[in-house]
Amino acid sequence: MAAPDRMDERLRALGLVEGQRMAQALFAEVAARGLIAPGRSEREVSDRIGALAREAPAWGMCGSWRAVRSGPHSALPAGQEPPEDRIITEDDIAIADLGPVLAGYESGFVRTAVIGQDPDKRRLVEDLPRLFAAAREVFHADRTLTGSHLHTEIQTLATKAGWTLGGWNAGHMVGAPNARGGAQSSDAYISPANDRPLRRTAEDGRQAHWLLEISLLDEHRGFGGSYKGLLDLA
């Protein structure tokens, strides 16, 4: 397999960053229009987000998906489909996964919103980007960092903040399939089983790029939140 040249690598990195920028812009528009609101079902909000994405050809919505999980559904592991549709309520929490909306980009993007003034849910949503930034600092401080080491650091950050770390991994290599059943290569995930350095060449000969996902749970009250974005690219 021929190694990609530096221009190919740079263009791919720029595309990943652009995909994240587009997702940020879409989420900002979702918030500005108040699409995640009490009285609407998860499916209805997902459909509204899809319709919004179709308004801008650059977003290039791809397919149909359940973009929003709320309330107790927010505590489900990433990739697990909620058993039923649910109506968003007052003082609720909702996770918006906009990754699948961007056709032609490999990036992933997840954010969490709070409806109302519940102090625990607001604190969780405030902690998500803070822990995400702290985990990125750990990554940038150690050129030899492994997936298992980073996962351990994230686990420590979550515990110190008073939360349970959700899911079995804290992110994955760009282009790695989400685990929806069936074994996936452990070295493609930020997980306890990945003892390989995150900075490396992937099997396809390209530079490995990573998506970091911080998922926090309040196990006592049965809700959670998630924050996902590029780990190694700005």
C-alpha positions as CSV (number, residue, x, y, z in Angstrom):
1,M,0.0,0.0,0.0
2,A,1.5,3.3,-1.1
3,A,1.9,5.9,1.7
4,P,-0.2,9.0,1.3
5,D,1.8,12.1,0.5
6,R,1.9,15.1,2.9
7,M,-0.6,17.1,0.8
8,D,-3.1,14.3,1.0
9,E,-2.6,14.1,4.8
10,R,-3.0,17.9,5.1
11,L,-6.2,18.0,3.0
12,R,-7.7,15.2,5.1
13,A,-6.9,17.0,8.3
14,L,-8.4,20.2,7.0
15,G,-11.5,18.3,6.0
16,L,-11.9,16.8,9.4
17,V,-11.6,20.2,11.0
18,E,-14.1,21.7,8.5
19,G,-16.5,18.9,9.3
20,Q,-16.4,19.8,13.0
21,R,-16.8,23.5,12.2
22,M,-19.9,22.7,10.2
23,A,-21.3,20.6,13.1
24,Q,-20.7,23.4,15.5
25,A,-22.5,25.8,13.3
26,L,-25.5,23.4,12.9
27,F,-25.7,22.9,16.7
28,A,-25.6,26.6,17.3
29,E,-28.5,27.0,14.8
30,V,-30.4,24.2,16.6
31,A,-30.0,26.1,19.9
32,A,-30.9,29.4,18.3
33,R,-34.1,28.0,16.9
34,G,-35.0,26.3,20.2
35,L,-35.5,22.9,18.5
36,I,-34.8,20.9,21.6
37,A,-37.8,21.9,23.7
38,P,-40.3,20.5,26.2
39,G,-43.4,18.8,24.6
40,R,-41.5,17.6,21.5
41,S,-40.5,13.9,21.1
42,E,-37.0,12.8,20.4
43,R,-38.0,11.7,16.9
44,E,-39.7,15.0,16.2
45,V,-36.6,17.0,17.2
46,S,-34.4,14.6,15.2
47,D,-36.6,15.2,12.1
48,R,-36.5,19.0,12.7
49,I,-32.7,18.9,12.9
50,G,-32.6,16.8,9.7
51,A,-34.9,19.4,7.9
52,L,-32.6,22.2,9.1
53,A,-29.5,20.5,7.8
54,R,-31.2,20.1,4.4
55,E,-31.7,23.9,4.2
56,A,-27.9,24.3,3.7
57,P,-26.5,22.1,0.9
58,A,-23.0,22.4,2.5
59,W,-24.2,20.4,5.5
60,G,-25.3,17.6,3.2
61,M,-27.5,15.6,5.5
62,C,-26.9,11.8,5.1
63,G,-29.8,9.5,5.8
64,S,-32.1,9.3,8.8
65,W,-31.1,8.7,12.4
66,R,-32.2,9.3,16.0
67,A,-30.1,12.4,16.7
68,V,-31.5,13.2,20.1
69,R,-31.7,11.1,23.4
70,S,-33.2,12.7,26.5
71,G,-34.0,11.9,30.1
72,P,-33.3,8.3,31.0
73,H,-32.3,7.6,27.4
74,S,-29.4,10.0,27.9
75,A,-27.8,7.3,30.2
76,L,-27.8,4.7,27.5
77,P,-24.4,3.7,26.0
78,A,-23.4,5.5,22.8
79,G,-24.8,3.7,19.8
80,Q,-27.6,2.0,21.7
81,E,-31.0,2.9,20.2
82,P,-33.6,4.0,22.7
83,P,-36.3,1.4,23.1
84,E,-39.1,3.9,22.4
85,D,-39.7,7.5,21.4
86,R,-39.9,9.9,24.4
87,I,-41.3,13.3,25.0
88,I,-38.9,15.9,26.3
89,T,-40.0,17.4,29.5
90,E,-39.4,20.5,31.7
91,D,-36.0,20.4,33.5
92,D,-34.8,17.7,31.1
93,I,-31.4,16.9,29.6
94,A,-30.8,15.9,26.0
95,I,-27.9,14.6,24.0
96,A,-27.6,15.7,20.3
97,D,-25.5,13.5,18.1
98,L,-24.8,15.4,14.8
99,G,-22.1,13.2,13.5
100,P,-24.2,11.3,11.0
101,V,-25.7,14.4,9.5
102,L,-22.5,15.5,7.6
103,A,-22.2,13.6,4.4
104,G,-18.6,13.3,3.1
105,Y,-16.9,13.9,6.5
106,E,-15.5,11.3,8.9
107,S,-15.8,13.5,11.9
108,G,-18.2,13.0,14.9
109,F,-19.9,15.7,17.0
110,V,-22.0,15.3,20.2
111,R,-23.2,18.0,22.6
112,T,-25.6,18.0,25.5
113,A,-28.2,20.6,26.4
114,V,-30.3,21.3,29.5
115,I,-33.9,22.4,29.4
116,G,-34.7,24.2,32.6
117,Q,-32.7,24.9,35.8
118,D,-32.0,21.5,37.4
119,P,-28.7,22.2,39.2
120,D,-27.3,18.7,38.9
121,K,-28.0,18.6,35.1
122,R,-26.6,22.0,34.6
123,R,-23.4,21.1,36.5
124,L,-23.0,18.0,34.4
125,V,-23.3,20.0,31.2
126,E,-20.8,22.5,32.5
127,D,-18.3,19.8,33.4
128,L,-18.4,18.1,30.0
129,P,-16.3,20.7,28.1
130,R,-14.1,21.2,31.1
131,L,-13.2,17.6,31.3
132,F,-12.9,17.4,27.5
133,A,-10.3,20.2,27.6
134,A,-8.4,18.6,30.5
135,A,-8.2,15.3,28.6
136,R,-6.9,17.1,25.5
137,E,-4.2,18.7,27.7
138,V,-3.1,15.2,28.9
139,F,-2.9,14.1,25.3
140,H,-0.8,17.1,24.1
141,A,1.5,16.8,27.1
142,D,2.7,13.3,26.3
143,R,3.8,12.3,22.8
144,T,3.8,8.6,23.8
145,L,0.4,8.5,25.4
146,T,-1.5,5.2,24.9
147,G,-5.3,4.7,24.6
148,S,-5.4,2.9,28.0
149,H,-3.4,5.7,29.7
150,L,-5.7,8.4,28.4
151,H,-8.8,6.4,29.4
152,T,-7.4,6.0,32.9
153,E,-6.8,9.8,33.1
154,I,-10.4,10.5,32.0
155,Q,-11.7,8.0,34.5
156,T,-9.9,9.9,37.2
157,L,-11.2,13.3,36.0
158,A,-14.8,12.0,36.0
159,T,-14.5,10.5,39.5
160,K,-13.0,13.7,40.9
161,A,-15.8,15.7,39.5
162,G,-18.4,13.4,41.1
163,W,-19.6,11.5,38.0
164,T,-19.4,8.0,36.7
165,L,-17.7,7.6,33.3
166,G,-20.1,6.2,30.8
167,G,-19.5,3.5,28.2
168,W,-16.5,1.2,27.7
169,N,-14.5,3.7,25.7
170,A,-13.8,7.4,25.6
171,G,-13.6,7.8,21.8
172,H,-12.2,6.2,18.7
173,M,-10.0,6.6,15.7
174,V,-11.5,8.6,12.9
175,G,-13.1,6.2,10.5
176,A,-13.5,3.4,13.1
177,P,-17.0,2.0,13.1
178,N,-19.1,2.6,16.3
179,A,-19.4,-0.6,18.2
180,R,-22.9,-1.8,17.7
181,G,-22.3,-5.5,18.3
182,G,-19.5,-7.7,17.1
183,A,-15.9,-7.3,18.1
184,Q,-13.9,-4.3,16.9
185,S,-10.2,-3.9,17.1
186,S,-9.3,-2.6,20.6
187,D,-6.5,-0.4,19.3
188,A,-9.0,1.8,17.4
189,Y,-10.6,3.0,20.7
190,I,-9.6,5.0,23.7
191,S,-10.2,2.2,26.1
192,P,-8.5,0.2,28.8
193,A,-7.6,-2.5,26.2
194,N,-5.6,-0.2,23.9
195,D,-2.0,-0.2,24.9
196,R,-0.7,1.3,21.7
197,P,0.3,5.0,21.3
198,L,-2.4,7.2,20.0
199,R,0.1,9.1,17.8
200,R,0.9,6.5,15.1
201,T,0.3,5.5,11.5
202,A,-2.9,3.6,11.0
203,E,-3.2,0.4,9.1
204,D,-4.2,2.2,5.9
205,G,-0.9,4.1,6.0
206,R,-2.4,7.4,7.0
207,Q,-1.8,9.4,10.2
208,A,-4.2,8.3,13.0
209,H,-6.6,11.0,14.0
210,W,-8.9,10.6,17.0
211,L,-12.3,11.6,18.3
212,L,-12.6,12.1,22.0
213,E,-15.9,11.5,23.7
214,I,-16.5,12.4,27.4
215,S,-19.7,10.6,28.7
216,L,-20.7,11.3,32.2
217,L,-23.5,9.7,34.2
218,D,-25.4,10.5,37.4
219,E,-26.2,6.9,38.3
220,H,-28.3,7.9,41.3
221,R,-30.7,10.0,39.2
222,G,-30.4,8.0,36.0
223,F,-29.3,10.7,33.5
224,G,-26.1,11.4,31.5
225,G,-24.5,13.7,29.0
226,S,-21.8,13.5,26.3
227,Y,-19.4,15.8,24.6
228,K,-17.5,14.6,21.5
229,G,-15.1,16.2,19.1
230,L,-11.6,16.0,17.5
231,L,-8.9,15.1,20.0
232,D,-5.7,15.8,18.1
233,L,-6.8,18.5,15.6
234,A,-8.0,22.0,16.5
